[in-house]
Amino acid sequence: QVLDRLILEYKEVLSSIDSNLESLSKLAPEYITNLSQQDVVNICPMTKIDDSNLLYE
């Protein structure tokens, strides 16, 4: 049971990292036009920006 729990937690961490990297990759100049409001919401906690509008606009 403990091992199953660790595996589950590990999968959740990997999923979180994956989604964060996906949002951050859209800050590259060639992808900046595809930046969505949801990407900005995901990026804000990582960059310590309080207002997503500051990054989105």
Protein Blocks (a to p, Z undefined) as FASTA:
>chain_A
ZZmmmmmmmmmmmmmmmmmmmmmmmmpmklmmmpcfklmmmmmmmnopablklmmZZ
